[in-house]
C-alpha cells in the first residue's frame, strides 16, 4: 500500500477539479480524508480505491424499464 499523502490542493490537481469541489465532497462525507492540525490530508491509496469504487458503480448499466414488445401486449 502506498503511503503517499496529498494536501487538498494536490488532490484537486490530481482529480482535475477545483479545491471548492473537494471541500464540497468532504462536507458531504463522500471522500476519504483525515485532518492533521486542522488541515485536510489524503492517502493516495485510499483515493485510488475511492476512484475505482465510483468508476465501477457508475459504469454499471442503469435498471431502466424495458418496454414490452407488441406481442406481449396483445391479449390471448
N, CA and C atoms as an extended XYZ file, in Angstrom:
228
Properties=species:S:1:pos:R:3:atomname:S:1:resname:S:1:resid:I:1 pbc="F F F"
N         0.847       -1.173        0.000 N   UNK     1
C         0.000        0.000        0.000 CA  UNK     1
C         0.892        1.236        0.000 C   UNK     1
N         0.529        2.205       -0.833 N   UNK     2
C         1.277        3.453       -0.913 CA  UNK     2
C         1.024        4.290        0.337 C   UNK     2
N         2.073        4.915        0.831 N   UNK     3
C         1.909        5.792        1.989 CA  UNK     3
C         2.015        7.260        1.577 C   UNK     3
N         1.897        7.513        0.290 N   UNK     4
C         1.962        8.886       -0.200 CA  UNK     4
C         0.763        9.673        0.316 C   UNK     4
N         1.031       10.853        0.870 N   UNK     5
C        -0.005       11.709        1.437 CA  UNK     5
C        -0.119       12.971        0.587 C   UNK     5
N        -1.361       13.359        0.258 N   UNK     6
C        -1.628       14.556       -0.539 CA  UNK     6
C        -2.242       15.650        0.326 C   UNK     6
N        -2.006       16.883       -0.064 N   UNK     7
C        -2.726       18.024        0.503 CA  UNK     7
C        -4.010       18.215       -0.312 C   UNK     7
N        -4.850       19.113        0.169 N   UNK     8
C        -6.099       19.379       -0.545 CA  UNK     8
C        -5.813       19.903       -1.956 C   UNK     8
N        -4.869       20.797       -2.076 N   UNK     9
C        -4.533       21.350       -3.391 CA  UNK     9
C        -4.010       20.254       -4.323 C   UNK     9
N        -3.179       19.362       -3.798 N   UNK    10
C        -2.649       18.268       -4.618 CA  UNK    10
C        -3.757       17.325       -5.076 C   UNK    10
N        -4.737       17.068       -4.204 N   UNK    11
C        -5.864       16.209       -4.579 CA  UNK    11
C        -6.691       16.874       -5.669 C   UNK    11
N        -6.930       18.167       -5.535 N   UNK    12
C        -7.681       18.887       -6.566 CA  UNK    12
C        -6.951       18.790       -7.905 C   UNK    12
N        -5.640       18.958       -7.899 N   UNK    13
C        -4.850       18.827       -9.131 CA  UNK    13
C        -4.912       17.395       -9.661 C   UNK    13
N        -4.779       16.422       -8.769 N   UNK    14
C        -4.792       15.009       -9.143 CA  UNK    14
C        -6.112       14.623       -9.800 C   UNK    14
N        -7.219       15.116       -9.258 N   UNK    15
C        -8.547       14.786       -9.779 CA  UNK    15
C        -9.015       15.766      -10.860 C   UNK    15
N        -8.237       16.819      -11.085 N   UNK    16
C        -8.564       17.839      -12.101 CA  UNK    16
C        -9.910       18.506      -11.808 C   UNK    16
N       -10.075       18.883      -10.536 N   UNK    17
C       -11.256       19.618      -10.092 CA  UNK    17
C       -10.785       20.810       -9.255 C   UNK    17
N       -11.719       21.672       -8.867 N   UNK    18
C       -11.349       22.813       -8.030 CA  UNK    18
C       -11.253       22.389       -6.566 C   UNK    18
N       -10.563       23.215       -5.788 N   UNK    19
C       -10.487       22.963       -4.349 CA  UNK    19
C       -11.890       23.043       -3.739 C   UNK    19
N       -12.712       23.908       -4.267 N   UNK    20
C       -14.088       24.033       -3.779 CA  UNK    20
C       -14.839       22.704       -3.925 C   UNK    20
N       -14.622       22.001       -5.029 N   UNK    21
C       -15.262       20.692       -5.241 CA  UNK    21
C       -14.802       19.707       -4.174 C   UNK    21
N       -13.530       19.727       -3.852 N   UNK    22
C       -13.007       18.826       -2.813 CA  UNK    22
C       -13.656       19.164       -1.471 C   UNK    22
N       -13.734       20.451       -1.127 N   UNK    23
C       -14.382       20.850        0.126 CA  UNK    23
C       -15.840       20.394        0.159 C   UNK    23
N       -16.538       20.490       -0.964 N   UNK    24
C       -17.934       20.050       -1.013 CA  UNK    24
C       -18.039       18.554       -0.760 C   UNK    24
N       -17.183       17.778       -1.420 N   UNK    25
C       -17.191       16.326       -1.213 CA  UNK    25
C       -16.868       15.986        0.236 C   UNK    25
N       -15.949       16.720        0.836 N   UNK    26
C       -15.606       16.481        2.237 CA  UNK    26
C       -16.772       16.823        3.161 C   UNK    26
N       -17.445       17.925        2.888 N   UNK    27
C       -18.568       18.317        3.746 CA  UNK    27
C       -19.717       17.321        3.657 C   UNK    27
N       -19.815       16.634        2.507 N   UNK    28
C       -20.848       15.615        2.316 CA  UNK    28
C       -20.351       14.225        2.722 C   UNK    28
N       -19.141       14.177        3.232 N   UNK    29
C       -18.506       12.919        3.670 CA  UNK    29
C       -18.481       11.866        2.558 C   UNK    29
N       -18.163       12.312        1.361 N   UNK    30
C       -18.131       11.416        0.213 CA  UNK    30
C       -16.725       11.031       -0.209 C   UNK    30
N       -15.718       11.484        0.528 N   UNK    31
C       -14.338       11.278        0.109 CA  UNK    31
C       -13.494       10.892        1.321 C   UNK    31
N       -12.583        9.922        1.156 N   UNK    32
C       -11.738        9.517        2.282 CA  UNK    32
C       -10.663       10.569        2.569 C   UNK    32
N       -10.599       11.006        3.828 N   UNK    33
C        -9.612       12.016        4.219 CA  UNK    33
C        -9.473       12.029        5.732 C   UNK    33
N        -8.456       12.736        6.193 N   UNK    34
C        -8.265       12.919        7.634 CA  UNK    34
C        -7.633       14.285        7.845 C   UNK    34
N        -7.711       14.781        9.061 N   UNK    35
C        -7.147       16.088        9.372 CA  UNK    35
C        -5.879       15.957       10.201 C   UNK    35
N        -4.928       16.829        9.907 N   UNK    36
C        -3.703       16.966       10.689 CA  UNK    36
C        -3.583       18.445       11.026 C   UNK    36
N        -3.668       18.759       12.315 N   UNK    37
C        -3.566       20.153       12.726 CA  UNK    37
C        -4.590       21.055       12.072 C   UNK    37
N        -5.768       20.542       11.786 N   UNK    38
C        -6.834       21.342       11.212 CA  UNK    38
C        -6.836       21.419        9.691 C   UNK    38
N        -5.868       20.776        9.036 N   UNK    39
C        -5.851       20.791        7.570 CA  UNK    39
C        -6.077       19.381        7.041 C   UNK    39
N        -6.753       19.308        5.930 N   UNK    40
C        -7.098       18.012        5.344 CA  UNK    40
C        -5.891       17.357        4.690 C   UNK    40
N        -5.820       16.033        4.842 N   UNK    41
C        -4.794       15.210        4.194 CA  UNK    41
C        -5.483       13.980        3.609 C   UNK    41
N        -4.861       13.421        2.570 N   UNK    42
C        -5.455       12.319        1.822 CA  UNK    42
C        -4.388       11.286        1.502 C   UNK    42
N        -4.704       10.014        1.721 N   UNK    43
C        -3.799        8.932        1.324 CA  UNK    43
C        -4.072        8.585       -0.139 C   UNK    43
N        -3.015        8.565       -0.931 N   UNK    44
C        -3.190        8.282       -2.359 CA  UNK    44
C        -3.852        6.925       -2.581 C   UNK    44
N        -3.463        5.919       -1.820 N   UNK    45
C        -4.043        4.583       -1.992 CA  UNK    45
C        -5.551        4.612       -1.756 C   UNK    45
N        -5.991        5.358       -0.733 N   UNK    46
C        -7.427        5.453       -0.454 CA  UNK    46
C        -8.156        6.218       -1.558 C   UNK    46
N        -7.524        7.260       -2.081 N   UNK    47
C        -8.132        8.000       -3.192 CA  UNK    47
C        -8.264        7.114       -4.420 C   UNK    47
N        -7.217        6.355       -4.724 N   UNK    48
C        -7.267        5.473       -5.892 CA  UNK    48
C        -8.365        4.423       -5.732 C   UNK    48
N        -8.508        3.886       -4.521 N   UNK    49
C        -9.570        2.911       -4.259 CA  UNK    49
C       -10.945        3.581       -4.384 C   UNK    49
N       -11.082        4.791       -3.870 N   UNK    50
C       -12.328        5.559       -3.955 CA  UNK    50
C       -12.696        5.800       -5.415 C   UNK    50
N       -11.720        6.157       -6.228 N   UNK    51
C       -11.954        6.380       -7.653 CA  UNK    51
C       -12.420        5.086       -8.314 C   UNK    51
N       -11.755        3.985       -8.019 N   UNK    52
C       -12.112        2.693       -8.600 CA  UNK    52
C       -13.531        2.289       -8.216 C   UNK    52
N       -13.880        2.460       -6.951 N   UNK    53
C       -15.227        2.105       -6.491 CA  UNK    53
C       -16.283        2.945       -7.197 C   UNK    53
N       -16.039        4.219       -7.346 N   UNK    54
C       -17.002        5.099       -8.018 CA  UNK    54
C       -17.089        4.774       -9.498 C   UNK    54
N       -15.977        4.451      -10.105 N   UNK    55
C       -15.967        4.136      -11.528 CA  UNK    55
C       -16.765        2.871      -11.797 C   UNK    55
N       -16.572        1.841      -10.996 N   UNK    56
C       -17.287        0.580      -11.170 CA  UNK    56
C       -18.771        0.786      -10.934 C   UNK    56
N       -19.124        1.510       -9.882 N   UNK    57
C       -20.538        1.718       -9.551 CA  UNK    57
C       -21.248        2.515      -10.637 C   UNK    57
N       -20.590        3.505      -11.195 N   UNK    58
C       -21.231        4.342      -12.197 CA  UNK    58
C       -21.198        3.703      -13.580 C   UNK    58
N       -20.329        2.723      -13.798 N   UNK    59
C       -20.222        2.086      -15.106 CA  UNK    59
C       -21.291        1.009      -15.310 C   UNK    59
N       -21.902        0.540      -14.213 N   UNK    60
C       -22.932       -0.495      -14.334 CA  UNK    60
C       -24.156        0.093      -15.022 C   UNK    60
N       -24.791       -0.680      -15.900 N   UNK    61
C       -25.969       -0.157      -16.602 CA  UNK    61
C       -27.115        0.115      -15.633 C   UNK    61
N       -27.841        1.170      -15.912 N   UNK    62
C       -28.992        1.529      -15.082 CA  UNK    62
C       -30.107        0.522      -15.289 C   UNK    62
N       -30.892        0.312      -14.269 N   UNK    63
C       -32.019       -0.614      -14.344 CA  UNK    63
C       -33.221        0.139      -14.909 C   UNK    63
N       -33.195        0.368      -16.188 N   UNK    64
C       -34.283        1.091      -16.846 CA  UNK    64
C       -35.421        0.131      -17.164 C   UNK    64
N       -36.616        0.678      -17.192 N   UNK    65
C       -37.770       -0.137      -17.551 CA  UNK    65
C       -37.684       -0.486      -19.030 C   UNK    65
N       -37.813       -1.751      -19.332 N   UNK    66
C       -37.757       -2.216      -20.713 CA  UNK    66
C       -39.172       -2.264      -21.249 C   UNK    66
N       -39.424       -1.571      -22.362 N   UNK    67
C       -40.790       -1.582      -22.899 CA  UNK    67
C       -41.191       -2.988      -23.342 C   UNK    67
N       -42.450       -3.283      -23.132 N   UNK    68
C       -42.950       -4.596      -23.533 CA  UNK    68
C       -43.062       -4.661      -25.042 C   UNK    68
N       -42.818       -5.831      -25.567 N   UNK    69
C       -42.943       -5.989      -27.021 CA  UNK    69
C       -44.423       -6.011      -27.394 C   UNK    69
N       -44.707       -5.747      -28.647 N   UNK    70
C       -46.102       -5.735      -29.109 CA  UNK    70
C       -46.785       -7.077      -28.866 C   UNK    70
N       -46.049       -8.150      -29.065 N   UNK    71
C       -46.662       -9.470      -28.906 CA  UNK    71
C       -47.073       -9.729      -27.462 C   UNK    71
N       -46.360       -9.160      -26.495 N   UNK    72
C       -46.724       -9.383      -25.113 CA  UNK    72
C       -47.865       -8.472      -24.670 C   UNK    72
N       -48.195       -7.454      -25.479 N   UNK    73
C       -49.272       -6.553      -25.146 CA  UNK    73
C       -50.629       -7.061      -25.626 C   UNK    73
N       -50.645       -7.981      -26.580 N   UNK    74
C       -51.906       -8.487      -27.107 CA  UNK    74
C       -52.492       -9.512      -26.150 C   UNK    74
N       -53.816       -9.480      -26.041 N   UNK    75
C       -54.478      -10.431      -25.127 CA  UNK    75
C       -54.702      -11.736      -25.857 C   UNK    75
N       -54.647      -12.780      -25.115 N   UNK    76
C       -54.881      -14.111      -25.701 CA  UNK    76
C       -56.204      -14.629      -25.284 C   UNK    76
